[in-house]
Amino acid sequence: MPSALFKPKEKKGLPCRARHGGGLMKIWAAIRTDGKIQRDMVMDFDGLSKARVEDWNPIIGALCHELDLARPVLLRKHLNDLAHFSHTAFTAADFMEPISFDKLTVEIFPEKDEKKPGMRHGK
């Protein structure tokens, strides 16, 4: 039954689940070798929260599917890094299959604050 909640819509993210009250998140995933980005992509996910553990499995799955990667094992360390620091990294030890890169990094883009025109910060 949970799989029905997480059907990707047109590769732009996951459907909104209003009962959970999450917002729009932009997620950047990058495959890195020797500190250089080999491949990367950005996806939008709607209605999700970075603090909700159950939201991350379908997000990581969708990102890995688009990058044509095996899905890494999602550990508590990764979830804590995402919730507290908005980024995490998956190394070869986190994948069940051999990988041809050093690490997969996942980062949440910060939401832009909408400022009213004419408003100034400071004094």
URFEN-V231342 format. One record per residue. N is the residue number from 1. SS is DSSP state (2 for helix, 1 for strand, 0 for the rest). PHI is phi in radians with two decimals (none if undefined). D_FIRST is the distance of its C-alpha to the first C-alpha in Angstrom with 2 decimals. Layout:
# URFEN-V231342
<<N,SS,PHI,D_FIRST> <N,SS,PHI,D_FIRST>>
This chain:
# URFEN-V231342
<<1,0,none,0.00> <2,2,-1.06,3.84> <3,2,-1.09,5.44> <4,2,-1.17,5.71> <5,2,-1.34,7.60> <6,2,-2.06,9.79> <7,0,-1.43,11.40> <8,1,-1.08,15.08> <9,0,-1.97,17.45> <10,0,0.88,20.85> <11,0,1.00,21.10> <12,0,-1.82,21.93> <13,0,2.48,19.03> <14,1,-1.87,15.63> <15,0,-1.13,15.01> <16,0,-1.24,16.33> <17,0,-2.08,14.40> <18,2,-1.01,17.39> <19,2,-1.16,16.32> <20,2,-1.67,16.70> <21,0,1.18,19.98> <22,0,-1.37,20.24> <23,1,-1.96,22.75> <24,1,-1.35,23.40> <25,1,-2.17,23.85> <26,1,-1.77,25.78> <27,1,-2.08,25.23> <28,1,-1.89,27.92> <29,1,-2.07,27.45> <30,1,-2.38,30.66> <31,1,-1.66,31.67> <32,1,-2.13,35.02> <33,1,-2.34,37.82> <34,0,0.93,41.03> <35,0,1.38,40.06> <36,1,-1.88,39.77> <37,1,-1.35,36.75> <38,1,-1.58,36.12> <39,1,-2.62,33.08> <40,1,-2.65,31.08> <41,1,-2.81,28.73> <42,1,-2.16,27.45> <43,1,-2.26,24.07> <44,1,-1.70,23.11> <45,1,-2.22,19.88> <46,1,-1.90,19.45> <47,1,1.38,18.12> <48,1,-2.07,17.90> <49,0,-2.18,20.13> <50,0,-1.21,21.96> <51,0,-1.52,22.05> <52,0,-1.51,18.31> <53,2,-1.01,17.45> <54,2,-1.19,13.68> <55,2,-1.37,14.72> <56,2,-1.41,16.91> <57,2,-1.03,14.86> <58,2,-1.20,13.57> <59,2,-1.16,17.10> <60,2,-1.08,18.93> <61,2,-1.06,16.92> <62,2,-1.15,17.80> <63,2,-1.10,21.36> <64,2,-1.16,21.90> <65,2,-1.08,20.66> <66,2,-1.17,23.19> <67,0,-1.54,25.88> <68,0,1.01,25.25> <69,0,-2.08,24.94> <70,0,-1.22,23.20> <71,0,-1.36,20.77> <72,0,-1.34,22.75> <73,0,-1.34,21.91> <74,0,-1.61,21.04> <75,0,-1.73,23.36> <76,2,-1.00,24.17> <77,2,-1.01,27.28> <78,2,-1.11,25.43> <79,2,-1.11,23.28> <80,2,-1.13,26.53> <81,2,-1.06,28.41> <82,2,-1.15,25.93> <83,2,-1.21,25.85> <84,2,-1.67,29.63> <85,2,-2.05,31.18> <86,0,1.13,28.72> <87,1,-2.75,29.09> <88,1,-2.73,28.59> <89,1,-2.34,29.65> <90,1,-1.92,28.23> <91,1,-1.81,31.06> <92,2,-0.99,31.44> <93,2,-1.16,30.70> <94,2,-1.58,27.11> <95,0,-1.88,26.33> <96,0,-1.37,25.96> <97,0,-1.84,27.85> <98,0,-1.11,31.28> <99,0,-2.11,31.47> <100,0,-1.85,34.41> <101,0,-2.46,34.50> <102,0,-1.43,35.23> <103,1,-2.78,32.23> <104,1,-1.91,29.29> <105,1,-1.84,29.60> <106,1,-2.24,27.01> <107,1,-2.37,28.42> <108,1,-1.60,27.28> <109,0,-1.21,29.83> <110,0,-1.16,31.30> <111,0,-1.28,30.80> <112,0,-1.35,34.09> <113,0,-1.36,35.84> <114,0,-1.53,36.92> <115,0,-1.78,40.57> <116,0,-1.31,42.63> <117,0,-1.06,45.54> <118,0,1.52,48.79> <119,0,-1.45,47.31> <120,0,-2.12,48.80> <121,0,-1.64,47.80> <122,0,2.05,50.48> <123,0,-1.18,53.54>>
